[in-house]
Structure formats: C-alpha cells, structure tokens
Amino acid sequence: MTPSRPDPKHVAAVTSASLSDAMADRFAHRFHILDLISPVPDRVLFGPAATMQFMPRREDLRDPDVHDFAPVLADAVRDDGEGAVLVVSSGGCPDAAVAGGKKISRLKGLGMAGILTDARLRDFDEVDELGIAAWCGGETTLADRREAMPFSAGVPVSLESVTVIPGDWIYADAGGAVVIPAAARDEIIAAAVEREREDAAEVQRIAEEYSRGD
C-alpha cells in the first residue's frame, strides 16, 4: 500500500535547506546528499524510497533473469510504485550508467515520482520528456560497459555516506537531497515549514530596518 502523503501545501513551502535545518535539529547522523545533477533542475523529487543496489559486475554471480533492471525494479516496488522514489546505489561504480530513457520509462509506467542515484544517467532529454524528477551524479553518453549490475532490491543502500532504507522519505531539489526517516516525516516537514516562516519574517524585518535607515 502506498504510504499517505503530507499536505502538498506544506511540502511546497519547504526546501532542501529548511529540511536540512530541521533534520540537523533532530538527528546527529548524515542525511544530506550534495552536488547532484538533474535534467530538469527545477523539478522537485519527493516520495517514499524504493531501493535498488547495484554491484560491480561478476559474471559468475550474474543471473540474467534476476540481475537485470526490470526484475530488480519489480522487486523494489512490489507491484506498487505509485509516488515512490527509486533510490539506486552505484555500489562503488559512480561512473556507471544505471539507467536511461528506456529504463526510466518503466518508472513512469509505474507512476513513480522519479529516481535518485549517486551514479550517472543517460538520455537527459528523454528523461525530461517523461515528466518525472531525476537527480544523479552526472550524465553519460556511454551505455553500461559491463562495470556494474543491478543486484538486489528492498535493502538498505548507501549514497554519498548516507544510509537509505526502504520507506524513508526523499526530498531533492537544486540544493541537494535530504533523507527523512519515515517515522519522523511529519515532524520534520512541520519544523521545516516553521523554519521557512521564521526566515521570511526575519528577511522582512531586515528589509524594514534598512528602509527606515536604522
């Protein structure tokens, strides 16, 4: 079953910066992923994580009926990908292309919100046309050069020293990505909304101060 989603007005009122502030007030662990690239940088990614782990390719371990994008994706979403974010760990192969237009079209077909990965993506123009959000380590024109393979799904994964478990909530915009524990989601979003309100009030106060010439 797809987890309930927060009030869209509250989500629209926050950014990766205010969510990071709220997370830092609540947790001591690393939760932010920086220096991400997107085909459409103004397209925000938000939703619960469905995880996929890539690993360096091993021919003696690879079963083509199992270790391929389509079956691993199906295992990740368990037939219910509506609104989910596919979080793909490169498994130590950050220059590998984990997906392109054809593979990401599967996400579109499943109703997923998009993809977050520390690896590279292909076909930025096609991904843009699909209308879903994608944030990654960079673009590549190269297909999989037998460097990495989809290996497992529904397991904890690591992106840039950040642990992501299935069901965590992912928020990504041009400032970076934030990984929010599911149990703390509503608390963190509410705190981020309040931080945005306080910051706006402070900016207004400063503007008024300068307009008076104080």
N, C-alpha and C positions, 0 to 999 in steps of 0.2 A: 504494500500500500504506500502511495506517495505521501511523505510527511506533509502536514499542514504548513502553509507558508505564512510568514509575517504579513502585517498590514503593508501593502505596496507603498502607501504614503510614507511610512516610516523608513522603508528601505530606500526610497527615492531621496530621503532627506539626509542620508549618511554618505560617507566616502570611505575609501580605504584608510585615510588619515584618521578620521574620527573613530572608526572601528579599531584601529591600532591603538589609539589612546585608551579606549575602553578596555581592550584586551590587556594592555600593559598595567592598568589599574587592578585587574583581576587575577592575572596569571604571570608567573615568572618565566615560563618556557618560551622558546622561539615560536612565533606564529605567523610571521610575515615573509613573503617571497617578493624580491625586488628585481628590477631590470628585465621585466617581461616585455614581449613584443606581441602586437596584435595586428591582424589585417585591418581591423576597424577599431582604433583606439578609443573611440567614444562609446563603444558598445560594452556596457557593464555585464559582467558574468556573476550570477548569483543562484545558488541552489545547493541541495544536499549532494555530497560526494558519493560517486560510484567509482571504485578504484581498479586500476589495471597496472600490473607490474611487468615492465619489460626487463629482459636479462640479456647479457652478452650471448650471442648465438652459439649453441652447441649442437652440432649435427647428431651426435649420439644420443642426445636427450630430446630432440625435437620430434614431436609427432605432428605432422601437417594437419591432421584432423582436430587437433587440440590446441596447438601453439600457433594460432593464426588470429588475426584481428577480429574477425566475425564471431567465432565461437567464444573467445575470451570476453568480447563485449557483451554477448548474450549472458554469460555467466556473471558479469559485473552488474548488469541491471536487473537480472532475474525477472525478465518479461515486463518490467515496469520502469521505464526510463523517463517518464513524464516529468519534466522540470529538473532533472538531475544534471550534475556536472561530472563529466568523465575526467578523473584525475589520473594522469598517466605518468608514472615514474620511469625515467630513462634507464634506470639500472646501471648507471655508470657510463652510459653511451650518449652524452648530451648532444652530439652532432648527428645522431641518427634521426632519420625521418620516421616518426612513429605513425603519422597519418597525413593524408592529403585530401583532395576534394572527394574522391570516391569513398574513402573510409569515413570521412566526416559526414557524408550524406546519410550514412547509417544512423548517426546521432540525430540528424534532422528527422528521419523517418520514425524514430522512437520518441520524438517530442522532447529531446533533451535540451537543456539550456545552452550547453556548449562544452568546451574542453579546456583543461588547464594542464600544462606539461612543462617539465624542465628540458625536454628535448626539442627538436625542430619539427616544423610542419612544412608541407608543400602546398602549392596551389592557393596562395593567398587570395587571388581574385575569385576562385571558385568558392572558397570558404566565405568570403564576403557575400557572394550571391545567395548562399544558403540561408543567410539571415540569422545565424546563431553566433554567439560570442566565442572567441578563441584567444587564449593567451599562452605564449610559449617562449622557448629560449631563443627562437630565431627562425628565419625562413631558409629553406634549402631547395635547390632545383634537383638534387640528387635523390633517386629512389633508394630504398633500403639496399645497402651494399653488403648484405649478409653480416652486418655488425650486431644487430640486436633482434630479439624475437619477443612477441607477446608471450608471457609465461604463466601468469596467474591473475586472478581477479578476486575482488571482495576481501582483500588482505590489507593490513597497514602498509603504507608506502612512504617513502621519503623524497621530498623535493627541496633542494637547497637547505638541507639540515632541518626541515620542518616535517614532523610526522603528521600524516593524514590517515584517518581511519574511515571506513565506510560510514556514512551518515553525518560526518562533520559538515558544517555549512561553509561554503566557499563564496567569498566576495572578491572580485577582481575588477580594477579599473586602471586608468593610466598611471596611478600612483603605485600600484602593486597589488598583490593578493593577500588576503587575510583568511586564516583557517580558524573557524569558530567551533568549539565543541558543541554538539547538538544540545546537551543539557543546559548550556549557558546562552543559547542563541538569543532568546527574547530579552534576557538581562543585558547582554552586550549591545544589542541593537537599541534598546531603550537608553542605555548610557551614552551611546554614540549620538543619538538624536538630541539628548540634553547637552552634550558637548558642542554640537553644531549650533544649538540655540544660544549657549553662553558665548561662544566665539563671535556669533553675529552681533550679539548685544554689545560685546566689547569693541568690535570694529565700529559700530555705530557711535559708541561713547567717544572713541578716539577721534572720529570724524567731527563730532560736535565740538570736541575740545579744540581742535585746530581751527574750526570755523569761527570760534569765539576769539581766537588769537591768544589763548591761555598759554 
